[in-house]
Each structure stands twice: as C-alpha cells, then as structure tokens.
Amino acid sequence: MLSKALKTNMSLINWVVTMYLIVMSSTLMIFGKLGDKYGKIKFFKWGTMIFLISSALCALSTSWLFLIISRSLQAIGAAMTMATSNGIIVEVFPDDQRGQALGWMGSFVSLGGIIGPSIGGILLNFFPWHIIFWLNVPIGIIATIILFKYLPSSLDKTFVNEGFDLIGSLLLLVGFTSMFVGILMSQQLGWSDWRILCLTIVGLILLIMLYRYESKQSEPILPVKLFKNKWFTMELLACFMVFIVDFFFDVLAPFYLQNARGFSPLFSGFFLLIFPVVQLFIAPLSGGLADRHDPFKITLIGLAIISFGQIFYVVSGLHNTVLIFAIGAALAGLGNGLFHSPNNVLVMDNVAEKDYGSAGSVYSLARTVGMVVGSAMSTTLLFGSMSIINGSRVKSYLPSKPQLFIDGMHVTFGLSCIISVILLVGIYLWHKRATAK
C-alpha cells in the first residue's frame, strides 16, 4: 500500500522502519546523558513535541524521501522521551510507589511495541496509510497538555558538569548505525553478503573502542561504571533476552495466522492483541507487588511463565484449534507483565540518582536492541530451518508448502523456548551464588 502510494519499491519503503530504529537506538544514550545534565523533564517535553510535529509531517509526506526524513525526526523525539522516562519516574515517585509507576510505564511502552502492528493492520483495512501517523497527533496534543500541567520543569533535577563527550558520542552514533544497518539489512541480503559482514564487524569494532575509550573518561556518554554493578548488568541482560524472545512471536505470529491458517488481516490484528492486552493489565499489578515483596522472585515467576508459554507455540499446527496458539500468547502477556516492572525496579534501584537518566537510556537501548536482534534472529532461524528441511534455499513463505513453514516455526519457537529456559536457570543460579557470598 505504502510503496504504491509513494510510487517507489518495497526495499526503499523498508527504510521507513529501518531508519526509525537506527536513529532512535543511536541517540538514546546521548539524550539520557543530556537529560541528566540539563533536566529530564525538559527533554521529555521537547521529545513529545518533536514526536507530535514529526508525526504530522509523516502523514503529510508525498515522497519516500520526505517520509524517511520525517521518520528520522520522529525517532529523535521518541529517543528523547524513552531516554528520560525511567529517570523521571524514579525521581518523582516515592519508594513505595515506584514499582507500580514503573509498571504502568513499562506496560504502555511494551504495549506500544507489540500492539502497533495489530492496530495498524486493523486500521489499514478501513483507512489510507496516513491514518497511522495522524493518530499520533491528537494523542500527542493531549500528552503535551498533561505534561505542561502536571509535570512542571521546577521538579527537574540537574547535575550539570563541564564538557561533553563528543568523541564518545561520535563513536556511539557511527558504531550503532553501522551495526544496526548490518543486522536489519541481513534479513534481505543474508548474513553471507560481504556488505552485511563488513557493516556488522565495523560496528562491533567501533563499539568495543567506545567501551575502552569511555572507561577512561570522567563524564562518559556511555556509563561504563554502571556495568561494573553486577546486579545492574544481569537485569539489563535479562531485559535484552526477553525482548529477543518476544519478537520471535511478533515476527512469526502474523505468518502463522494469515499465511498458514488463512485468517483475515482483521481477525489476525485482533488476535495479536491478546499478548499486549494481558500484559497491560498485569504489569501495574506486578509493579505494586514489587513495592511490597522481593522483585527478583517476581521476575523469576514471569520468566518461568514466558518459558512455559513457548510450548504452546511449538505444538500449534495447521489443523488443531487456534486456541492453543492463543493460550501461548496469553501466557506470554502474563509472563512479560510479571517480569518487566520488577526488573525495571531492580535496574533503577542499583544506580545513583545522578545516573538515573543514563541508566534509563541504557535500559531503553537494551529493549530496542533486543527487538532488532529478535526480529533478525527469528527470521534467520525460520528461513534457515525451512531451507534445511526443504533441501534448497527458502527466502519467503511458500504458499504451496504450508507444512514447511509450520516445521520451521516449530524449530524457531523451540529455540526461543530453550533461550527462555537458559535465561531462567542462569539468572536463578547467578542470584543464588551472589547472595551466598
């Protein structure tokens, strides 16, 4: 639809999504640091207004180039809000309400990431593509009014220090951009393509250089010292891995529902709401539990449910009831709802107040990178396993061989189940050893 409306090919339209992810991921850390230095609430407000204006520009776009530029601006606004939101909540809310507040925030962030394709698919059945961006405008206006009324800049806490880490910022921007372009384009060109390998390797080298450089700076853009905190690093890794597993579902579920089972986009869109809607109701409750009980135990229960839910995807097929797949989606929502809020509390409780913005931006970055890696990994595993089973390379869904997709889906979800179990056991054993010392 979009490629036809803008009179261009699908490969260029893919950059509408790709550029958004690249710009947002590459700037998260920078805005997190700037928020710490000059005020998180200030940057959150600016980010909201930039997102609002750029959404209108996206809707008004008449060419793919203008749309990509507008989406890049939209990504900057999103990065400004995502990098500072956790820090604002931790600063504004008292300790006994922090978990619930982070729960609400985390549930809506996760809801947006997973619910977007569902709502988009439903709306595009009735409206032109512009509706996807116009929908952000009234929401953005309401959000801006609420922000200026209930979140005054006088609540801002700043920790201004001299200088800005320009070299670190450049290494971060170029490194993440190179690596993300490599990962995202691998889905089209394959990992054996020399351009993909070069981009990914260059990105990794630059990020290693960034880590070593930042460890010697007094005011680094990347808070290396935070990673020396084992609790912070472990909970951050857990967040990253869970989002990888989540996006296995996000990528494979539409193929299963529409292509393999033949359901309409409208039905599939509503079906995909099961996961985020369950999470939306559970996350604030788990945040409240984290305020009163050990948040680590709640995260373990969430991980266990996520792992168990994968089994229902593995046993879903062409002819059994789709309710089996629905149970898996509901369990995924339940597990994620229990996991993310307490995990967010654990991350933010292990950093100093002056590092709230940086810690929040690192957490948002782990979430975003997990989405990208999960999307790329699931696609690679799906078509890789289908190619092995078929005996020849498969690069897309084959309508004449629906069972081939089902077999590949079983392998892919089986591996995501193994990842979940390894994460669950690994974190439990690590925690047991850490508390025994």
Buried (B, 14 or more C-beta within 10 A) or exposed (E): EBBEBBEBEEEBBBBBEBBBBBBBBBBBBBBBBBBBBBBBBBBBBBBBBBBBBBBBBBBEBEEBEBBBBBBBBBBBBBBBBBBBBBBBBBBBBEEEBBBBBBBBBBBBBBBEBBBBBBBBBBBBEEEEBBEBBBBBBEEBEEBBEEBEEEBEEEEBBBBEEEEEBEEBBEBBBBBBBBBBBBBBBBBBEBBEBEEBEEBBEBBBEBBEBBBEBBEEBEBBBBBBBBBEBEBBBBBBBBBBBBBBBBBBBBBBBBBBBBBBBEBEBEBBBBBBBBBBBBBBEBBBBBBBBBBEEEBBEBBBBBBBBBBBBBBBBBEBBEEEEBEBBBBBBBBBBBBBBBBBBBBBBBBBBBBEEBBBBBBBBBBBBBBBBBBBBBBBBBBBBBBBBBBBBBEEEBEEBBEEBBEBBBBBBBBBBBBBBEBBBEBBEBBBEBBEEEEEE
